[in-house]
């Protein structure tokens, strides 16, 4: 049975969940993502979330938490490194 999900901007309260996801995914993600390092911390997660929130305001990034019908974060998605002049971005 499929569970409904939705996306929402990150909240500062998501820092602990983000940290847990980074630690769980470290071995798989770190070879391609320089920011994903063994000593990634709660401060790093909170800093990134604040940057994500600011990015929504400036239009420089749109990062979202994927949440289930209970409000639990189950994933992430986003668009960043937005180049408005040449109309491309990372996803």
N, C-alpha and C positions, 0 to 999 in steps of 0.2 A: 504494500500500500504506500502510495506517495504521500510524503509530508509536505504541506505547504511551506514555502519559505518566502522571505521578502528581503530587501536590502534597505539599509539605513546608514547614514553617516556614522562614523565611529564616535563614541562617547568617551570621555576621559576614564570613566569607570571600566572600560574594556581593556585597560592596560594589563591586568593579570591574565586575562584570557589570551590576549595577544602574545604575552610572554610564554605561556604554556604551549601555544601553537608553534612558536619559533623553536622552542626547545624540543618539541616532539618531531619537528620537521628538519632539524639541523642537518642531519647526515645526508638527507636527500636534496636539500635546497642550497646549502652552503657552497657547493662547487660553482654555482651560477650566480649567486647573490652575495656580493661582497659585504653587504650590511649584516648578513646572517653569520654571526660568529659565536664561538663557544661561550663567551662571556657577555652575551646580549643580556641586558638587565631590565628590571622593571622601570628604571629611569629612562632607558632607551625606548622602551615601548611607549611610555607616557609622552616622551618628547616627540616621537613619530606621530602619535595620535593628535597632539596639539598642532603639529605641522600639517597634518591632514585636514583638520578643522579649518585652519587658516587658508589652506589651499582651496577649499570650497569657496571661501570668501573672495579670494583673488582670481579664481579661475585657473590656477596653475596645476591643480590635481583634483580628481574626484575619486576618493577611496571610500569603499563601503564595507560594512560588516554584513554577512549573510546570516540571517537569523531564522530560527524555526518558529513554529506557531506558539511556542512557550516563551519566546524572546531570547533563547540561548544562541550565542554566536556559534555557527557551524561552518563558517568559511569566510572568504574575503574575495573581493573583486575591485577593480578600479581602473582608472585611466590616469596616467601621469606623464610628466615630461611633455606637456602639451605645447606644440608649436603652432600658434594661431596663424602666423604668416604663411607657412607652407602647408598648413592644415593636416598635421599628423600628430600622433602621440603613441606612447607605449600603452599596452593593455595587459 
